[in-house]
Amino acid sequence: MPDDSSLVSREAIPDLVRRIVADVLMVPLDKVGPQTALVAELGAESIDFIDLVFRLEQGLGLKIPLARWGSFIEQRLEGQDLARAITTDVLREFAEREAGLG
């Protein structure tokens, strides 16, 4: 568990996640809303999720094994169309969970 100085507040995470998504997927920030589908709407590919998790690590000051993202998606979105179901909000939820806030 990280020390308190590396933790990001729950209030700061949505903006952090939106900025990371916009940066990694090279889209304007105003195109990234809570329900924006990262694959279907913004064209994210599997390699982009490696970068997204890496950037979350940096932004949160945590070490996040990539396998945890895969497990989270399998459990959280079981049986759903992942191209439409992986949204900015889902990534925010993952970030909050990793930061010990969710």
TISE-855290 format. One record per atom (N, C-alpha, C, O): residue number from 1; residue in three letters; atom name; x, y, z. Coordinates in Angstrom, 3 decimals, padded with zeros to 6 digits. Example, Ala and Ser with C-alpha at 12.3 -4.5 7.8 and 13.67 -1.06 7.14 Angstrom:
<atoms>
[1, "ALA", "N", [013.190, -005.690, 007.800]];
[1, "ALA", "CA", [012.300, -004.500, 007.800]];
[1, "ALA", "C", [013.200, -003.300, 007.800]];
[1, "ALA", "O", [014.236, -003.319, 008.465]];
[2, "SER", "N", [012.850, -002.250, 007.080]];
[2, "SER", "CA", [013.670, -001.060, 007.140]];
[2, "SER", "C", [012.900, 000.030, 007.870]];
[2, "SER", "O", [013.409, 001.138, 008.039]];
</atoms>
This chain:
<atoms>
[1, "MET", "N", [000.846, -001.194, 000.000]];
[1, "MET", "CA", [000.000, 000.000, 000.000]];
[1, "MET", "C", [000.882, 001.244, 000.000]];
[1, "MET", "O", [001.871, 001.297, 000.731]];
[2, "PRO", "N", [000.541, 002.235, -000.801]];
[2, "PRO", "CA", [001.375, 003.433, -000.883]];
[2, "PRO", "C", [001.229, 004.281, 000.373]];
[2, "PRO", "O", [000.245, 004.176, 001.105]];
[3, "ASP", "N", [002.239, 005.128, 000.606]];
[3, "ASP", "CA", [002.090, 006.046, 001.729]];
[3, "ASP", "C", [001.098, 007.141, 001.348]];
[3, "ASP", "O", [000.807, 007.337, 000.168]];
[4, "ASP", "N", [000.587, 007.845, 002.338]];
[4, "ASP", "CA", [-000.477, 008.827, 002.106]];
[4, "ASP", "C", [-000.095, 009.930, 001.126]];
[4, "ASP", "O", [-000.970, 010.517, 000.488]];
[5, "SER", "N", [001.192, 010.218, 000.999]];
[5, "SER", "CA", [001.596, 011.313, 000.119]];
[5, "SER", "C", [001.376, 010.982, -001.362]];
[5, "SER", "O", [001.320, 011.886, -002.195]];
[6, "SER", "N", [001.250, 009.697, -001.691]];
[6, "SER", "CA", [001.078, 009.337, -003.098]];
[6, "SER", "C", [-000.387, 009.155, -003.480]];
[6, "SER", "O", [-000.697, 008.935, -004.651]];
[7, "LEU", "N", [-001.270, 009.242, -002.525]];
[7, "LEU", "CA", [-002.681, 009.026, -002.818]];
[7, "LEU", "C", [-003.313, 010.254, -003.449]];
[7, "LEU", "O", [-003.021, 011.388, -003.069]];
[8, "VAL", "N", [-004.172, 010.013, -004.405]];
[8, "VAL", "CA", [-004.933, 011.059, -005.062]];
[8, "VAL", "C", [-006.331, 011.027, -004.454]];
[8, "VAL", "O", [-006.859, 009.952, -004.168]];
[9, "SER", "N", [-006.922, 012.178, -004.257]];
[9, "SER", "CA", [-008.259, 012.213, -003.657]];
[9, "SER", "C", [-009.301, 011.667, -004.617]];
[9, "SER", "O", [-009.120, 011.708, -005.834]];
[10, "ARG", "N", [-010.371, 011.164, -004.072]];
[10, "ARG", "CA", [-011.481, 010.643, -004.883]];
[10, "ARG", "C", [-011.991, 011.723, -005.841]];
[10, "ARG", "O", [-012.355, 011.419, -006.977]];
[11, "GLU", "N", [-012.018, 012.970, -005.395]];
[11, "GLU", "CA", [-012.524, 014.066, -006.218]];
[11, "GLU", "C", [-011.624, 014.345, -007.421]];
[11, "GLU", "O", [-012.097, 014.813, -008.457]];
[12, "ALA", "N", [-010.329, 014.059, -007.283]];
[12, "ALA", "CA", [-009.381, 014.348, -008.360]];
[12, "ALA", "C", [-009.324, 013.242, -009.419]];
[12, "ALA", "O", [-008.876, 013.487, -010.539]];
[13, "ILE", "N", [-009.766, 012.048, -009.083]];
[13, "ILE", "CA", [-009.622, 010.909, -009.993]];
[13, "ILE", "C", [-010.399, 011.074, -011.304]];
[13, "ILE", "O", [-009.832, 010.784, -012.357]];
[14, "PRO", "N", [-011.660, 011.520, -011.306]];
[14, "PRO", "CA", [-012.350, 011.642, -012.603]];
[14, "PRO", "C", [-011.609, 012.535, -013.593]];
[14, "PRO", "O", [-011.507, 012.195, -014.772]];
[15, "ASP", "N", [-011.096, 013.659, -013.135]];
[15, "ASP", "CA", [-010.368, 014.562, -014.027]];
[15, "ASP", "C", [-009.054, 013.936, -014.470]];
[15, "ASP", "O", [-008.675, 014.050, -015.635]];
[16, "LEU", "N", [-008.356, 013.275, -013.551]];
[16, "LEU", "CA", [-007.113, 012.583, -013.890]];
[16, "LEU", "C", [-007.368, 011.545, -014.980]];
[16, "LEU", "O", [-006.624, 011.481, -015.959]];
[17, "VAL", "N", [-008.403, 010.739, -014.820]];
[17, "VAL", "CA", [-008.722, 009.690, -015.783]];
[17, "VAL", "C", [-009.086, 010.300, -017.140]];
[17, "VAL", "O", [-008.613, 009.827, -018.174]];
[18, "ARG", "N", [-009.915, 011.336, -017.146]];
[18, "ARG", "CA", [-010.283, 011.989, -018.411]];
[18, "ARG", "C", [-009.049, 012.510, -019.145]];
[18, "ARG", "O", [-008.929, 012.345, -020.359]];
[19, "ARG", "N", [-008.142, 013.131, -018.413]];
[19, "ARG", "CA", [-006.929, 013.684, -019.032]];
[19, "ARG", "C", [-006.028, 012.578, -019.577]];
[19, "ARG", "O", [-005.441, 012.721, -020.649]];
[20, "ILE", "N", [-005.922, 011.481, -018.837]];
[20, "ILE", "CA", [-005.106, 010.359, -019.300]];
[20, "ILE", "C", [-005.708, 009.770, -020.574]];
[20, "ILE", "O", [-004.989, 009.505, -021.536]];
[21, "VAL", "N", [-007.023, 009.566, -020.581]];
[21, "VAL", "CA", [-007.694, 009.012, -021.770]];
[21, "VAL", "C", [-007.471, 009.929, -022.973]];
[21, "VAL", "O", [-007.116, 009.458, -024.053]];
[22, "ALA", "N", [-007.675, 011.216, -022.794]];
[22, "ALA", "CA", [-007.492, 012.164, -023.899]];
[22, "ALA", "C", [-006.060, 012.135, -024.417]];
[22, "ALA", "O", [-005.827, 012.163, -025.626]];
[23, "ASP", "N", [-005.111, 012.080, -023.503]];
[23, "ASP", "CA", [-003.701, 012.080, -023.887]];
[23, "ASP", "C", [-003.321, 010.793, -024.617]];
[23, "ASP", "O", [-002.728, 010.841, -025.694]];
[24, "VAL", "N", [-003.659, 009.650, -024.036]];
[24, "VAL", "CA", [-003.282, 008.364, -024.635]];
[24, "VAL", "C", [-003.960, 008.152, -025.984]];
[24, "VAL", "O", [-003.332, 007.677, -026.931]];
[25, "LEU", "N", [-005.237, 008.501, -026.072]];
[25, "LEU", "CA", [-005.985, 008.262, -027.313]];
[25, "LEU", "C", [-005.931, 009.439, -028.277]];
[25, "LEU", "O", [-006.526, 009.407, -029.355]];
[26, "MET", "N", [-005.209, 010.478, -027.871]];
[26, "MET", "CA", [-004.996, 011.664, -028.705]];
[26, "MET", "C", [-006.299, 012.258, -029.222]];
[26, "MET", "O", [-006.473, 012.475, -030.421]];
[27, "VAL", "N", [-007.205, 012.514, -028.290]];
[27, "VAL", "CA", [-008.480, 013.154, -028.604]];
[27, "VAL", "C", [-008.621, 014.388, -027.725]];
[27, "VAL", "O", [-008.008, 014.459, -026.660]];
[28, "PRO", "N", [-009.419, 015.359, -028.152]];
[28, "PRO", "CA", [-009.649, 016.534, -027.312]];
[28, "PRO", "C", [-010.337, 016.134, -026.005]];
[28, "PRO", "O", [-011.175, 015.232, -025.983]];
[29, "LEU", "N", [-009.978, 016.804, -024.940]];
[29, "LEU", "CA", [-010.534, 016.511, -023.617]];
[29, "LEU", "C", [-012.057, 016.584, -023.614]];
[29, "LEU", "O", [-012.707, 015.817, -022.904]];
[30, "ASP", "N", [-012.639, 017.499, -024.401]];
[30, "ASP", "CA", [-014.096, 017.642, -024.410]];
[30, "ASP", "C", [-014.809, 016.464, -025.080]];
[30, "ASP", "O", [-016.035, 016.372, -025.023]];
[31, "LYS", "N", [-014.053, 015.565, -025.712]];
[31, "LYS", "CA", [-014.642, 014.353, -026.311]];
[31, "LYS", "C", [-014.700, 013.195, -025.314]];
[31, "LYS", "O", [-015.257, 012.139, -025.616]];
[32, "VAL", "N", [-014.123, 013.396, -024.125]];
[32, "VAL", "CA", [-014.033, 012.337, -023.120]];
[32, "VAL", "C", [-014.984, 012.636, -021.968]];
[32, "VAL", "O", [-014.678, 013.431, -021.080]];
[33, "GLY", "N", [-016.151, 011.979, -022.002]];
[33, "GLY", "CA", [-017.126, 012.116, -020.932]];
[33, "GLY", "C", [-017.190, 010.835, -020.128]];
[33, "GLY", "O", [-016.555, 009.848, -020.498]];
[34, "PRO", "N", [-017.943, 010.824, -019.031]];
[34, "PRO", "CA", [-018.035, 009.640, -018.177]];
[34, "PRO", "C", [-018.511, 008.387, -018.907]];
[34, "PRO", "O", [-018.035, 007.290, -018.617]];
[35, "GLN", "N", [-019.440, 008.534, -019.847]];
[35, "GLN", "CA", [-020.002, 007.374, -020.533]];
[35, "GLN", "C", [-019.404, 007.138, -021.921]];
[35, "GLN", "O", [-019.929, 006.342, -022.699]];
[36, "THR", "N", [-018.311, 007.829, -022.226]];
[36, "THR", "CA", [-017.659, 007.648, -023.519]];
[36, "THR", "C", [-017.050, 006.254, -023.600]];
[36, "THR", "O", [-016.264, 005.863, -022.736]];
[37, "ALA", "N", [-017.414, 005.504, -024.640]];
[37, "ALA", "CA", [-016.869, 004.162, -024.862]];
[37, "ALA", "C", [-015.482, 004.292, -025.484]];
[37, "ALA", "O", [-015.335, 004.817, -026.587]];
[38, "LEU", "N", [-014.472, 003.812, -024.772]];
[38, "LEU", "CA", [-013.101, 004.016, -025.213]];
[38, "LEU", "C", [-012.790, 003.319, -026.528]];
[38, "LEU", "O", [-012.030, 003.850, -027.338]];
[39, "VAL", "N", [-013.357, 002.149, -026.756]];
[39, "VAL", "CA", [-013.100, 001.419, -028.000]];
[39, "VAL", "C", [-014.046, 001.896, -029.098]];
[39, "VAL", "O", [-013.598, 002.352, -030.150]];
[40, "ALA", "N", [-015.345, 001.793, -028.860]];
[40, "ALA", "CA", [-016.343, 002.085, -029.894]];
[40, "ALA", "C", [-016.342, 003.551, -030.328]];
[40, "ALA", "O", [-016.530, 003.849, -031.508]];
[41, "GLU", "N", [-016.134, 004.456, -029.390]];
[41, "GLU", "CA", [-016.217, 005.887, -029.731]];
[41, "GLU", "C", [-014.869, 006.541, -029.982]];
[41, "GLU", "O", [-014.755, 007.432, -030.824]];
[42, "LEU", "N", [-013.844, 006.101, -029.251]];
[42, "LEU", "CA", [-012.546, 006.774, -029.353]];
[42, "LEU", "C", [-011.481, 005.943, -030.058]];
[42, "LEU", "O", [-010.362, 006.411, -030.269]];
[43, "GLY", "N", [-011.828, 004.710, -030.423]];
[43, "GLY", "CA", [-010.907, 003.888, -031.200]];
[43, "GLY", "C", [-009.775, 003.247, -030.423]];
[43, "GLY", "O", [-008.762, 002.874, -031.015]];
[44, "ALA", "N", [-009.918, 003.111, -029.116]];
[44, "ALA", "CA", [-008.864, 002.470, -028.318]];
[44, "ALA", "C", [-008.642, 001.036, -028.783]];
[44, "ALA", "O", [-009.579, 000.330, -029.154]];
[45, "GLU", "N", [-007.388, 000.630, -028.754]];
[45, "GLU", "CA", [-007.004, -000.731, -029.095]];
[45, "GLU", "C", [-006.361, -001.364, -027.866]];
[45, "GLU", "O", [-006.051, -000.671, -026.896]];
[46, "SER", "N", [-006.162, -002.668, -027.906]];
[46, "SER", "CA", [-005.645, -003.364, -026.728]];
[46, "SER", "C", [-004.331, -002.761, -026.234]];
[46, "SER", "O", [-004.122, -002.668, -025.025]];
[47, "ILE", "N", [-003.456, -002.356, -027.126]];
[47, "ILE", "CA", [-002.185, -001.762, -026.725]];
[47, "ILE", "C", [-002.396, -000.462, -025.946]];
[47, "ILE", "O", [-001.590, -000.120, -025.080]];
[48, "ASP", "N", [-003.471, 000.259, -026.248]];
[48, "ASP", "CA", [-003.758, 001.514, -025.545]];
[48, "ASP", "C", [-004.055, 001.275, -024.069]];
[48, "ASP", "O", [-003.763, 002.130, -023.233]];
[49, "PHE", "N", [-004.628, 000.131, -023.744]];
[49, "PHE", "CA", [-004.951, -000.144, -022.348]];
[49, "PHE", "C", [-003.702, -000.376, -021.508]];
[49, "PHE", "O", [-003.701, -000.119, -020.304]];
[50, "ILE", "N", [-002.639, -000.861, -022.144]];
[50, "ILE", "CA", [-001.355, -000.988, -021.441]];
[50, "ILE", "C", [-000.873, 000.412, -021.062]];
[50, "ILE", "O", [-000.441, 000.646, -019.933]];
[51, "ASP", "N", [-000.952, 001.329, -022.009]];
[51, "ASP", "CA", [-000.536, 002.716, -021.760]];
[51, "ASP", "C", [-001.446, 003.383, -020.731]];
[51, "ASP", "O", [-000.968, 004.106, -019.856]];
[52, "LEU", "N", [-002.751, 003.144, -020.830]];
[52, "LEU", "CA", [-003.684, 003.736, -019.863]];
[52, "LEU", "C", [-003.364, 003.290, -018.437]];
[52, "LEU", "O", [-003.339, 004.107, -017.517]];
[53, "VAL", "N", [-003.122, 002.002, -018.259]];
[53, "VAL", "CA", [-002.799, 001.491, -016.917]];
[53, "VAL", "C", [-001.463, 002.056, -016.447]];
[53, "VAL", "O", [-001.322, 002.419, -015.279]];
[54, "PHE", "N", [-000.486, 002.134, -017.338]];
[54, "PHE", "CA", [000.806, 002.711, -016.989]];
[54, "PHE", "C", [000.657, 004.167, -016.549]];
[54, "PHE", "O", [001.257, 004.586, -015.559]];
[55, "ARG", "N", [-000.137, 004.926, -017.279]];
[55, "ARG", "CA", [-000.342, 006.337, -016.923]];
[55, "ARG", "C", [-001.111, 006.473, -015.613]];
[55, "ARG", "O", [-000.867, 007.402, -014.843]];
[56, "LEU", "N", [-002.044, 005.547, -015.357]];
[56, "LEU", "CA", [-002.729, 005.549, -014.063]];
[56, "LEU", "C", [-001.734, 005.301, -012.938]];
[56, "LEU", "O", [-001.802, 005.939, -011.887]];
[57, "GLU", "N", [-000.816, 004.381, -013.161]];
[57, "GLU", "CA", [000.237, 004.118, -012.162]];
[57, "GLU", "C", [000.967, 005.412, -011.822]];
[57, "GLU", "O", [001.158, 005.748, -010.653]];
[58, "GLN", "N", [001.368, 006.123, -012.858]];
[58, "GLN", "CA", [002.102, 007.373, -012.650]];
[58, "GLN", "C", [001.241, 008.409, -011.929]];
[58, "GLN", "O", [001.690, 009.052, -010.980]];
[59, "GLY", "N", [000.004, 008.561, -012.390]];
[59, "GLY", "CA", [-000.880, 009.569, -011.821]];
[59, "GLY", "C", [-001.287, 009.289, -010.384]];
[59, "GLY", "O", [-001.497, 010.212, -009.597]];
[60, "LEU", "N", [-001.398, 008.013, -010.049]];
[60, "LEU", "CA", [-001.816, 007.626, -008.704]];
[60, "LEU", "C", [-000.640, 007.351, -007.784]];
[60, "LEU", "O", [-000.809, 007.236, -006.570]];
[61, "GLY", "N", [000.551, 007.247, -008.359]];
[61, "GLY", "CA", [001.718, 006.933, -007.541]];
[61, "GLY", "C", [001.690, 005.507, -007.026]];
[61, "GLY", "O", [002.120, 005.243, -005.903]];
[62, "LEU", "N", [001.187, 004.583, -007.838]];
[62, "LEU", "CA", [001.035, 003.183, -007.439]];
[62, "LEU", "C", [001.659, 002.266, -008.470]];
[62, "LEU", "O", [001.902, 002.667, -009.608]];
[63, "LYS", "N", [001.916, 001.041, -008.068]];
[63, "LYS", "CA", [002.307, -000.012, -009.013]];
[63, "LYS", "C", [001.063, -000.847, -009.252]];
[63, "LYS", "O", [000.500, -001.410, -008.313]];
[64, "ILE", "N", [000.631, -000.931, -010.507]];
[64, "ILE", "CA", [-000.590, -001.668, -010.848]];
[64, "ILE", "C", [-000.233, -002.763, -011.857]];
[64, "ILE", "O", [000.056, -002.466, -013.016]];
[65, "PRO", "N", [-000.252, -004.015, -011.426]];
[65, "PRO", "CA", [-000.010, -005.090, -012.391]];
[65, "PRO", "C", [-001.094, -005.082, -013.474]];
[65, "PRO", "O", [-002.284, -004.992, -013.174]];
[66, "LEU", "N", [-000.671, -005.175, -014.720]];
[66, "LEU", "CA", [-001.607, -005.136, -015.845]];
[66, "LEU", "C", [-002.671, -006.226, -015.731]];
[66, "LEU", "O", [-003.811, -006.027, -016.152]];
[67, "ALA", "N", [-002.308, -007.366, -015.170]];
[67, "ALA", "CA", [-003.261, -008.469, -015.019]];
[67, "ALA", "C", [-004.466, -008.056, -014.172]];
[67, "ALA", "O", [-005.558, -008.595, -014.346]];
[68, "ARG", "N", [-004.272, -007.103, -013.259]];
[68, "ARG", "CA", [-005.402, -006.651, -012.428]];
[68, "ARG", "C", [-006.449, -005.937, -013.267]];
[68, "ARG", "O", [-007.643, -006.040, -012.987]];
[69, "TRP", "N", [-006.014, -005.215, -014.293]];
[69, "TRP", "CA", [-006.962, -004.554, -015.201]];
[69, "TRP", "C", [-007.798, -005.620, -015.905]];
[69, "TRP", "O", [-009.021, -005.504, -015.982]];
[70, "GLY", "N", [-007.138, -006.654, -016.415]];
[70, "GLY", "CA", [-007.852, -007.734, -017.095]];
[70, "GLY", "C", [-008.846, -008.429, -016.188]];
[70, "GLY", "O", [-009.971, -008.711, -016.600]];
[71, "SER", "N", [-008.448, -008.708, -014.963]];
[71, "SER", "CA", [-009.348, -009.353, -013.998]];
[71, "SER", "C", [-010.534, -008.456, -013.664]];
[71, "SER", "O", [-011.670, -008.918, -013.561]];
[72, "PHE", "N", [-010.251, -007.166, -013.499]];
[72, "PHE", "CA", [-011.310, -006.203, -013.187]];
[72, "PHE", "C", [-012.354, -006.183, -014.303]];
[72, "PHE", "O", [-013.555, -006.218, -014.039]];
[73, "ILE", "N", [-011.887, -006.125, -015.546]];
[73, "ILE", "CA", [-012.792, -006.073, -016.698]];
[73, "ILE", "C", [-013.599, -007.361, -016.809]];
[73, "ILE", "O", [-014.803, -007.319, -017.061]];
[74, "GLU", "N", [-012.951, -008.492, -016.625]];
[74, "GLU", "CA", [-013.663, -009.773, -016.689]];
[74, "GLU", "C", [-014.787, -009.847, -015.662]];
[74, "GLU", "O", [-015.895, -010.285, -015.973]];
[75, "GLN", "N", [-014.499, -009.419, -014.448]];
[75, "GLN", "CA", [-015.501, -009.469, -013.383]];
[75, "GLN", "C", [-016.556, -008.389, -013.538]];
[75, "GLN", "O", [-017.751, -008.666, -013.438]];
[76, "ARG", "N", [-016.126, -007.173, -013.779]];
[76, "ARG", "CA", [-017.031, -006.014, -013.800]];
[76, "ARG", "C", [-017.950, -006.015, -015.019]];
[76, "ARG", "O", [-019.103, -005.594, -014.930]];
[77, "LEU", "N", [-017.438, -006.488, -016.159]];
[77, "LEU", "CA", [-018.186, -006.386, -017.410]];
[77, "LEU", "C", [-018.499, -007.754, -018.024]];
[77, "LEU", "O", [-018.677, -007.864, -019.237]];
[78, "GLU", "N", [-018.563, -008.768, -017.209]];
[78, "GLU", "CA", [-018.812, -010.132, -017.690]];
[78, "GLU", "C", [-020.042, -010.182, -018.599]];
[78, "GLU", "O", [-021.120, -009.705, -018.246]];
[79, "GLY", "N", [-019.847, -010.774, -019.775]];
[79, "GLY", "CA", [-020.948, -010.971, -020.711]];
[79, "GLY", "C", [-021.353, -009.739, -021.505]];
[79, "GLY", "O", [-022.290, -009.811, -022.300]];
[80, "GLN", "N", [-020.684, -008.624, -021.317]];
[80, "GLN", "CA", [-021.047, -007.393, -022.026]];
[80, "GLN", "C", [-020.177, -007.209, -023.272]];
[80, "GLN", "O", [-019.112, -007.815, -023.394]];
[81, "ASP", "N", [-020.638, -006.380, -024.178]];
[81, "ASP", "CA", [-019.879, -006.007, -025.369]];
[81, "ASP", "C", [-018.800, -005.026, -024.913]];
[81, "ASP", "O", [-019.080, -003.851, -024.674]];
[82, "LEU", "N", [-017.570, -005.517, -024.795]];
[82, "LEU", "CA", [-016.496, -004.701, -024.236]];
[82, "LEU", "C", [-016.212, -003.443, -025.053]];
[82, "LEU", "O", [-015.800, -002.427, -024.494]];
[83, "ALA", "N", [-016.423, -003.496, -026.346]];
[83, "ALA", "CA", [-016.185, -002.314, -027.174]];
[83, "ALA", "C", [-017.065, -001.149, -026.741]];
[83, "ALA", "O", [-016.673, 000.011, -026.870]];
[84, "ARG", "N", [-018.237, -001.451, -026.235]];
[84, "ARG", "CA", [-019.155, -000.399, -025.776]];
[84, "ARG", "C", [-019.138, -000.243, -024.246]];
[84, "ARG", "O", [-019.444, 000.830, -023.726]];
[85, "ALA", "N", [-018.787, -001.301, -023.543]];
[85, "ALA", "CA", [-018.902, -001.294, -022.076]];
[85, "ALA", "C", [-017.714, -000.654, -021.363]];
[85, "ALA", "O", [-017.860, -000.151, -020.249]];
[86, "ILE", "N", [-016.539, -000.667, -021.994]];
[86, "ILE", "CA", [-015.387, -000.040, -021.334]];
[86, "ILE", "C", [-015.459, 001.456, -021.581]];
[86, "ILE", "O", [-015.117, 001.950, -022.655]];
[87, "THR", "N", [-015.909, 002.154, -020.566]];
[87, "THR", "CA", [-016.096, 003.603, -020.646]];
[87, "THR", "C", [-015.093, 004.318, -019.742]];
[87, "THR", "O", [-014.366, 003.689, -018.973]];
[88, "THR", "N", [-015.072, 005.614, -019.849]];
[88, "THR", "CA", [-014.243, 006.418, -018.962]];
[88, "THR", "C", [-014.614, 006.140, -017.513]];
[88, "THR", "O", [-013.738, 006.062, -016.652]];
[89, "ASP", "N", [-015.904, 005.990, -017.237]];
[89, "ASP", "CA", [-016.355, 005.699, -015.877]];
[89, "ASP", "C", [-015.839, 004.364, -015.361]];
[89, "ASP", "O", [-015.513, 004.243, -014.180]];
[90, "VAL", "N", [-015.760, 003.370, -016.223]];
[90, "VAL", "CA", [-015.228, 002.064, -015.823]];
[90, "VAL", "C", [-013.746, 002.212, -015.473]];
[90, "VAL", "O", [-013.280, 001.641, -014.488]];
[91, "LEU", "N", [-013.015, 002.970, -016.270]];
[91, "LEU", "CA", [-011.605, 003.213, -015.968]];
[91, "LEU", "C", [-011.464, 003.994, -014.659]];
[91, "LEU", "O", [-010.553, 003.729, -013.875]];
[92, "ARG", "N", [-012.359, 004.950, -014.422]];
[92, "ARG", "CA", [-012.347, 005.701, -013.157]];
[92, "ARG", "C", [-012.585, 004.763, -011.982]];
[92, "ARG", "O", [-011.907, 004.855, -010.958]];
[93, "GLU", "N", [-013.549, 003.861, -012.132]];
[93, "GLU", "CA", [-013.851, 002.880, -011.088]];
[93, "GLU", "C", [-012.621, 002.037, -010.769]];
[93, "GLU", "O", [-012.305, 001.793, -009.604]];
[94, "PHE", "N", [-011.934, 001.596, -011.815]];
[94, "PHE", "CA", [-010.709, 000.814, -011.637]];
[94, "PHE", "C", [-009.665, 001.637, -010.896]];
[94, "PHE", "O", [-009.028, 001.138, -009.968]];
[95, "ALA", "N", [-009.481, 002.889, -011.293]];
[95, "ALA", "CA", [-008.497, 003.761, -010.638]];
[95, "ALA", "C", [-008.833, 003.944, -009.162]];
[95, "ALA", "O", [-007.943, 003.895, -008.313]];
[96, "GLU", "N", [-010.106, 004.153, -008.852]];
[96, "GLU", "CA", [-010.514, 004.330, -007.459]];
[96, "GLU", "C", [-010.258, 003.058, -006.660]];
[96, "GLU", "O", [-009.816, 003.111, -005.513]];
[97, "ARG", "N", [-010.538, 001.928, -007.273]];
[97, "ARG", "CA", [-010.294, 000.652, -006.591]];
[97, "ARG", "C", [-008.816, 000.471, -006.302]];
[97, "ARG", "O", [-008.437, 000.084, -005.197]];
[98, "GLU", "N", [-007.981, 000.751, -007.292]];
[98, "GLU", "CA", [-006.533, 000.612, -007.117]];
[98, "GLU", "C", [-006.002, 001.576, -006.070]];
[98, "GLU", "O", [-005.063, 001.250, -005.343]];
[99, "ALA", "N", [-006.592, 002.750, -005.988]];
[99, "ALA", "CA", [-006.161, 003.747, -005.010]];
[99, "ALA", "C", [-006.733, 003.477, -003.613]];
[99, "ALA", "O", [-006.468, 004.219, -002.667]];
[100, "GLY", "N", [-007.517, 002.408, -003.505]];
[100, "GLY", "CA", [-008.104, 002.057, -002.207]];
[100, "GLY", "C", [-009.295, 002.915, -001.854]];
[100, "GLY", "O", [-009.641, 003.044, -000.680]];
[101, "LEU", "N", [-009.939, 003.515, -002.873]];
[101, "LEU", "CA", [-011.076, 004.394, -002.633]];
[101, "LEU", "C", [-012.397, 003.779, -003.078]];
[101, "LEU", "O", [-013.460, 004.365, -002.872]];
[102, "GLY", "N", [-012.330, 002.613, -003.679]];
[102, "GLY", "CA", [-013.569, 002.044, -004.211]];
[102, "GLY", "C", [-013.841, 000.644, -003.772]];
[102, "GLY", "O", [-014.855, 000.063, -004.157]];
</atoms>
